[in-house]
Amino acid sequence: MKKSAILTLVAGCGFAAFAATASLAQNVKVTPLGGITGEFCRLDRAIMFEDPDGTRILYDAGMTIAGADDPRLGDIDALLVTHMHGDHVGARHTSAVDAGACGKPDLSVVALPETNVVRIAHAKGAKIVTGSEMPPFFGAKLASLDGDPKKSVLARFGATHTVGGVGISTVPAAHSNGVNPAFIGGDLGDLMKAAGIAGYVGPPTGYILRFSNGLTAYLSGDTGMTAEQEAVVKGFYGANLVVINIGDTFTTGPTEAAYVVNELVKPASVIPSHANEEATKGGKVIDGTRTAKFRDLATMPVHIPLSGNTMEFSSDGTCVDGC
């Protein structure tokens, strides 16, 4: 082969490698941060989203992140909280990555009255973006740590708050949103506990994230089926990636969740969440689980959120790496 031909071939290969790298750089990175590395476990809720511009958003930090010093976190620009239940805001949390077992997570660290979400946001200097009447609650908690209450910001239904290159909107969720008296503390918290009542900070929410590469993701939070999933999530926002709860009893079960994605939202890809079970062993879905049932019912690719495994999604909602 002539020298000029070899140089042309090498240059072509180099360009192809550069093009492939550039293409991957335009994808959204999605990394579950669960209780046990490589598994999908009972209390797994937290997911980190990273926009191609580097903006990093943590969804429902919950109990499987080992506080603000968890080495998996890195920089965070915003935290999202769908509702005030302890498994989502982090009333307790694990002491370290991989502490405990998949079916019985370690929850030895108490994060009350601030919550894991607030402690992480304060340590990272990140915003907490919520809907309903939740921003004043989180603002007061940040202030109690000598943080900036203005870091707790509102994105109410129909509005959008932008963080970096990511537009954040909230959508309705059919669930509850009581504030445990333990989050309030003091005499008021004691009186509420004695009376058997919780605080109320407006309805729970889901989220719509619109990334700079064009990807639109629907994060359901804890919800049942709603008309908005078709009319708003699909009809207005055109979500092409869905993260949906499948845990049953407290949220949609696997059959109902499959109906939502198959018939209402119709995304290109779906990630199950909030399964309330030890869903995998050795990174493989366990037969007979809710996760297995949902996977088999869904008509689009189902990507299991194995903790620590980063998946990359293109603008049309297709998983192109780490799938």
N, C-alpha and C positions, 0 to 999 in steps of 0.2 A: 504494500500500500504506500502511495506517495506521501511525503511529509505533509503536504498541504491538505490532503484528505484526512490524515490523522488529526491534524490541528482542528479541522472543521468538525470532525466527530467529537473530539474532546470538548470543544466549545459548545456543541449542541447538547452534549450530556450535562455540561455545567449549567446551561440555560434552563434545561428541563428540571434540574434539581432546584435551581433558584425559583422557578415558576411554582414548583410543588410546595416549597417552603413558604413562598409568598401567599399561596392559596390557603395553606393551613393557618397563616397569620391572620386571615380574615374570618376565622371561625370563632364561635363562642365556646369557651371552655366551661364544662360543667363537672364539678367534683363533689360527690357526696362525702360528708364528714360524719360517718357513723361510729358505732361503738367498737367494732372489731374490723381491722383492716382486711379488705378483700371479701367482706360478707355484707349481707343485707339483714339487719337485726331488728329486734322488737321495738326499740325506742328511736330508731333512726328517723330523723326529720331534717337535719341540717344539710343544706346544699350550698356550695359556693359557685357563683356565676362570675366569669371573667370576660368582659367585652374585649374585642380586638384592640381597643385603645388603652387597655390596661385597667379600666374601671372594674373594681371587685365588689360584689354584692353578696352578702350572706343572708340566706333565707331560713327563717325559723331555727335559730341556733340551738334551742332546746337543751337536752341533757347530755348529749354525746360529745360535746366539745368540752375539753378539760380546762375551762376558764380562758382568760385572756392570754395566758402563756402557752396555750396549745400550739405546738410547733407547726401544725398544719395551716394555721390561719394566715400568716404573713400580713401584708397591708390589707385594710378593709376601708372602703369608701362609704358603705351604707349597710345597715342591717334592716331586714324586713320582718315584721311580726304580724301574723294573720289574726291572732287572738290571744287572750291572756291566760290560757290554761298552762299549767306548770310544765307540761311536756313540750311546750313550744317556746315559752320565754325562759325556761330553765330555773325552776324552783330549787332544784338540786342539779348536780352534774358529776360526771365521772372524774376521778382523781388524775387519770393519765390516759393517753391513747392506749387502747387495747386492754384496759383494766376491766375485770369482770368477764362475763361470758355473753355470747350472743343472745341467749334466751334469758339470762339473768344479769343485766348490766350493773356495773358498779355505780352507785349513786351516793357516794360517801361524802361529797362536798355540798354543804348547804349554801345556797346563794341568796337567801332571804335576808332582809326585805328587798334588796336591790334587783335581783334576778341576774342570771347569767348574761342575758342580752345587754343589760345596762352596764355591767362590769366590763364586758368586751368592748362596747361602744366607747366607754370612757377611756379605757386604756389605749384604744386605737385612734382616738380622735375622730371617730366615724359618726355619720348621721344615723338616726333611727327614723325610718320613713314608714308611717302608718296611716290608717284611715280612721273613720268614725271619730270617737272622742278619746282615742288613745294617746295622741301627742302630749296633752298636759300631764298625764300620768308619767310618761317616760321623761318628760322635761323636768318634773319635780324630782324624779329619781336621780337624774344626772346632776341636778343642783345639790342633792344631798351628798354627793361625792366630790363637791366643789368643781363639777364640770359645767359646761355651757348648756343651759336648758334650751337654747335656740337650735341646738343640734338635733332636737326632736321636732320633725317637720311633718306637715299634713299633706296627704294625697287623697282627697275624698273622692267618692264615686264621680266619674266623668271628668276628673281633673288629672293633670300629669305633673309630676315633679321630676326634674331632670338631674341626674347625678352623672357627671362626666358625659359619656356618649349614650347613656341609657335613660330612656323615658320610663318612669314608674307610675303606673295607674292602679287604682283599686277597683275591684268588682265585687258584687254581692256574694256572700256565702251563707248557706243555710245551716247554722250551728248555734252555739251559745257563746257568750263572752263575759262570763262573770269573773270578777277580781277576787281571788281568795283573800280573806281577812289577814292571812299571814303576810301578804305582800304590803299591807297597810301598816300593821304593827301598832304599838301604843294602845292607849285606852280605847280609841275608836275601833281598832282591829279586834280587841278583846270583846267589846260589846257586840260587834257584828258576828263574831264567832259564837258567842253565847246565844244570840238570836237565831242562828242558823241561816244567815243571809250573806250574800256576796255583793261586792260593788258592781257597777255596770258602767262600761265605757263605750256604749254604742254597739252596733252590730258587728259581727266578725266580717272579715274580708278575704278575698283572694287577690292575686296580683296579676297584672299584665306588665311584662318587661319587653320593651322594644329596643333592640340592640343596634349598634351603629352599622352592622353588616346587613341589616334588614330582617334578621330573625325576630319573630314575635313569640314569646313564651307565656303560657297561662299557668300560673301556680295556684292550684285550687284552694290551698289551705284545708281546713276541715269543713267539708260541705256535703250536703245531699244534692240531689239533682235539682237544678233551677232552670227556669225559662231563659235566664240571661246567658246560660252557657251556649245556647244556639243564637239568640238574638244579638247579644253583645260580644261575647268572647269570639264566636265565629263571625257573626254578621258584621260587626263594626271593626273589631281589631284584627280579625283574620289570623288567629293564633295557629302556628304550624308546629309548635312543640308544646306538649302538655306534661306537667307534673301533677299527678292526681292521687288523692288518698284512696286506699282500698280496704281499710281496716275493719269495716262493718261495725254494727251496733252504735258507735259514736259518729260515724261518717258513712259515706257510701261504701257498700261492700263490693267485692270483685265483679259481680254481675251488673250492679248499677253503674259502677265506674266504667265498665266496658261499654254499656249503652251510651254513656256520656261521650266517650271518645269516638265510638263507631257511628253514632247517629246524630249527635248534636254538634260537637266541635270539629270532628274529622281532621285531626292534625296529621302531619307526615310521620311523626314519631311521638312516643309516649314513655314517660318514666313513672313507674308506680312509686308511691310513698306511703308512709304511715300504715304499714301492713299489720302492726301489732302482733308480730310473730317472728320466730326464728325462721326466716324465709329461705336461707341458703346454707349449704355446708360445703366447704371447699370451693366456694364461689359458684356452686351450681344450685339451681332452684330445687327445693325439696318437693317431691311429688305429694299431692294432696293438700298443699298449702293454699291460702288465699292468693298468694303471688302466682302460683302455678295456674290456678283457675283463671285469673285475670289475663295472664300471658296467653293462654289458649283461646280465650274469648275475643281478645282484641284483634282487629283486622289490619292494623298497621304494626310496624316494628316496635317491640317492647324492649326497652333497655333497662336492665336491672341495676339499681344504684348501689354498686359494690363500693364500700367505703374506701376512699383513697384513690379510686380509679377515675382518672380524668377522661371524659368523653368530649369530643369536639363536634359541634353542629354548624352546618353551613346555613346560609340565609334562608333556604327553603325548608329547614327543619330536619334535614337528613343528617344522621350521625355518620361522620366520615373518618373518625379516628377514635380508638379506645372503645369501640362498640362491642 
